[in-house]
Amino acid sequence: MKKIYVIRHCEAKGQPSGSPLTDKGLLQAKYLVDFFRHTKIDRMIASPFLRAIQSVQPLSEEREISIEDWKNLSKPDVFQVNYNQNGVDIKRIWKEDNNVISSN
């Protein structure tokens, strides 16, 4: 069975998309390398926000797994994740303005 680990970004200097991690946040990001040391990781996905990318960058570099930039993750939407024989299907099911939509 596949597992998905969802990580909120580490401590950042602000909320704008270009806000970097604080010194504490950079240490938290390095801690993730140790935390996931014995965990199999196939993919790494992050929003395009700098704080999100910086949060998983040390783990990405340690595992030599590129970070997939999903622009949709930067929006306050709700997603449904389904597993099937072809992999993972992610469907947006709720958008901030409360309109139900369907997209991949």
C-alpha positions as CSV (number, residue, x, y, z in Angstrom):
1,M,0.0,0.0,0.0
2,K,1.3,3.4,-0.9
3,K,1.5,6.1,1.7
4,I,1.4,9.9,1.2
5,Y,3.1,12.1,3.7
6,V,1.9,15.7,3.8
7,I,4.3,18.2,5.3
8,R,3.4,21.8,6.0
9,H,6.2,24.1,5.2
10,C,8.8,24.8,7.9
11,E,9.0,28.1,9.7
12,A,9.1,31.0,7.2
13,K,9.7,34.7,7.4
14,G,6.2,35.5,6.0
15,Q,3.3,34.3,3.9
16,P,3.9,35.9,0.5
17,S,5.0,33.3,-2.1
18,G,8.6,34.5,-2.1
19,S,9.1,34.3,1.6
20,P,12.1,32.2,2.6
21,L,12.5,30.0,5.6
22,T,13.9,31.4,8.8
23,D,17.1,30.0,10.4
24,K,14.9,27.8,12.5
25,G,12.9,26.7,9.4
26,L,16.2,25.8,7.6
27,L,17.1,23.6,10.6
28,Q,13.6,22.0,10.6
29,A,14.1,21.2,6.9
30,K,17.4,19.5,7.6
31,Y,15.6,17.5,10.4
32,L,13.2,16.0,7.8
33,V,16.2,14.2,6.2
34,D,16.7,12.3,9.5
35,F,13.0,11.9,10.1
36,F,12.5,10.2,6.8
37,R,15.9,8.3,6.8
38,H,14.3,4.8,6.7
39,T,11.2,5.8,4.7
40,K,10.8,4.9,1.0
41,I,10.1,8.0,-1.0
42,D,9.2,7.8,-4.7
43,R,8.1,11.3,-5.5
44,M,8.3,14.8,-3.9
45,I,5.7,17.3,-4.8
46,A,5.6,20.9,-3.5
47,S,3.7,24.1,-4.2
48,P,5.8,26.7,-6.1
49,F,6.1,28.9,-3.0
50,L,9.7,29.3,-1.9
51,R,9.1,28.2,1.7
52,A,7.5,24.9,0.5
53,I,10.4,24.2,-1.9
54,Q,13.1,25.1,0.7
55,S,11.3,22.8,3.3
56,V,11.9,19.7,1.2
57,Q,15.0,20.7,-0.6
58,P,17.5,19.0,1.8
59,L,15.6,15.8,1.6
60,S,15.3,16.1,-2.2
61,E,19.1,16.6,-2.4
62,E,19.8,13.7,0.0
63,R,17.6,11.3,-1.9
64,E,18.4,12.7,-5.4
65,I,14.7,13.0,-6.1
66,S,13.6,16.2,-8.0
67,I,10.8,18.3,-6.5
68,E,7.8,18.4,-8.7
69,D,6.3,21.9,-8.8
70,W,2.5,21.7,-8.7
71,K,1.1,25.2,-9.1
72,N,-2.4,24.0,-8.0
73,L,-1.0,23.3,-4.5
74,S,-0.6,27.1,-4.0
75,K,-4.4,27.5,-3.9
76,P,-6.6,26.9,-0.9
77,D,-8.4,24.0,-2.6
78,V,-9.3,20.5,-1.5
79,F,-8.1,17.5,-3.5
80,Q,-9.1,13.9,-3.6
81,V,-6.4,11.4,-4.1
82,N,-7.2,8.0,-5.7
83,Y,-4.8,5.1,-6.4
84,N,-5.3,3.0,-9.4
85,Q,-3.2,0.6,-11.5
86,N,-1.8,3.5,-13.5
87,G,-0.6,5.4,-10.5
88,V,-2.1,8.3,-8.6
89,D,-5.1,10.3,-9.8
90,I,-5.5,13.7,-8.1
91,K,-8.8,15.5,-8.6
92,R,-9.7,19.0,-7.3
93,I,-13.0,18.7,-5.6
94,W,-13.5,22.0,-3.9
95,K,-12.3,25.5,-4.7
96,E,-12.1,28.6,-2.4
97,D,-15.2,30.1,-3.9
98,N,-17.1,27.0,-2.9
99,N,-17.7,25.9,-6.5
100,V,-17.4,22.2,-7.0
101,I,-15.2,21.5,-10.0
102,S,-13.5,18.5,-11.5
103,S,-10.0,18.7,-12.9
104,N,-6.9,16.7,-13.0
